Structure formats: C-alpha cells, structure tokens
Amino acid sequence: MTAGPSDTSPFQLPPEFYDPEPSGGPQPPDRRNKLLLQGLGLVGVAVLSGLLFWAVQPSHVAGVAEAQAPQGVVAGKYTFVRVAGPATDANCAQHAFGKTQTFLQTHPCQQLVRSLYRTTTKDGTVAVVSVVDVKMPSADATQQLRTLTSQDNTGNITDLLKDGGVTATDMPTTDQLQDGGYASTTNGDVTTITLSAFVGAHQDKAALKDISTDALGLTGK
C-alpha cells in the first residue's frame, strides 16, 4: 500500500510502521516490536538534534552576553569609543586625592563609576577622556563635590590610568589628564567629572575643554 497525504506520519516514520496491517492478519510480535523501536529511535534523534541546535545558539546561553565590537557613542559633536571600564566602586575616598579625598572621607559617596573613552578630532588628533560619575547621598553634597573639584589645587577623583589595569595602548599620562580639559555637571545626586588629554605632545586647552564638555553626555551610556 502506498501512503497517501492523509497517511503521512508527522515524524516521517517508515511507511510500514503506520500503514494498516496487511490483509493476511496481524504481524508477528517480534516484527511489530522491531518497527516500534525503529520509530521511537527516529523520533529521539529528531528531538535530540533540535535541542542541540537550540542550545548552541548564543542568544540561548544563560548568563552569557554575545561579544560585540567596540561601538562609537555620539554625545554631541564627537564620537567616543570606550577603551576601559566601566569600573564600579563604593569607596570614593580610596580613589581620590587632595582636598577632594578629605571631603569624600567625611561625606562618603554611594557609588563611583569610572570609564575611559577615545575620540578623534576633525584634524585626526586623538584624545582620551576620563568620565567619572559619583553618586552622593544628597543633592547638596553633590553640588559641594562639583564646586570643590572645579577649583585649582583641590585634588580630584583618580582616573583609571592612575589606578592601573588599562591595557589600551597610545594613552596619555594621568598627569596629562589631570592638567588637561576639565568639565563637570550635576544631575540630582550624581556629579559627573570629565578630564581629557591628547595623545602625544599636542596641546590645545580650548579644544580639550570642548571635548570634556561634550563628554558629559556620556553619563549613563
């Protein structure tokens, strides 16, 4: 008997497994058991293959994010690419110096998030930007921190270059960052501080100030 459309097995089993019994009567038990085992084996292989295919898909691996190439973030005029961080800490005073450290010892922060970005100007000059977000316990403390760090010789939050662990090459020194372009802002209980410096000996305070101001838009990105 040839299987018609209505006789087709959903698991594509051999026709003899689902065809009606021959007119000669029931098949021997051994033959029926053999066919049954063959059919179950085919079903098992199909199910196992489907599970294996599903399991190896990256989006289905629990707790593992797919690796992505660095992507530029446009904050305003410039496009920034993260090269280090974000590094999160709850002890801000440990990562500060000068009067800023003293202030944070008496006014502990709630969270510190630091990152390093790279950007390129229209003339091809490369700059590195330190972006620091400090979450304080109150809006008043937030403003005090901003006012303090905006003054000369009052210290600051240390950048990731100073704390080490940055593997990116062609970076300025931490002293160049601290003496480069500065900008800051507050948003509720968060103070954002940005510092920038050009790679190499290039100096342009006005351009660095512009880059640091633009980088304030990287907060939360």
Residue, then its C-alpha position, 0 to 999 in steps of 0.5 A: m500500500t502506498a501512503g497517501p497525504s492523509d497517511t503521512s506520519p508527522f515524524q516521517l516514520p517508515p511507511e510500514f510502521y503506520d500503514p494498516e496491517p496487511s490483509g493476511g492478519p496481524q504481524p508477528p510480535d517480534r516484527r511489530n516490536k522491531l518497527l516500534l523501536q525503529g520509530l521511537g529511535l527516529v523520533g529521539v534523534a529528531v528531538l535530540s538534534g533540535l535541542l542541540f541546535w537550540a542550545v548552541q545558539p548564543s542568544h540561548v546561553a544563560g548568563v552569557a552576553e554575545a561579544q560585540a565590537p567596540q561601538g562609537v557613542v555620539a554625545g554631541k559633536y564627537t564620537f567616543v569609543r570606550v577603551a576601559g571600564p566601566a569600573t564600579d566602586a563604593n569607596c570614593a575616598q580610596h580613589a581620590f586625592g587632595k582636598t577632594q579625598t578629605f571631603l569624600q572621607t567625611h561625606p562618603c559617596q554611594q557609588l563611583v563609576r569610572s570609564l575611559y573613552r577615545t575620540t578623534t578630532k576633525d584634524g585626526t588628533v586623538a584624545v582620551v577622556s576620563v568620565v567619572d560619575v559619583k553618586m552622593p547621598s544628597a543633592d547638596a553634597t553633590q553640588q559641594l563635590r562639583t564646586l570643590t573639584s572645579q577649583d585649582n589645587t583641590g585634588n580630584i577623583t583618580d582616573l583609571l590610568k592612575d589606578g592601573g589595569v588599562t591595557a589600551t595602548d597610545m594613552p596619555t599620562t594621568d598627569q596629562l589628564q589631570d592638567g588637561g580639559y576639565a568639565s563637570t555637571t550635576n544631575g540630582d545626586v550624581t556629579t559627573i567629572t570629565l578630564s581629557a588629554f591628547v595623545g602625544a605632545h599636542q596641546d590645545k586647552a580650548a579644544l580639550k575643554d570642548i571635548s570634556t564638555d561634550a563628554l558629559g553626555l556620556t553619563g549613563k551610556 
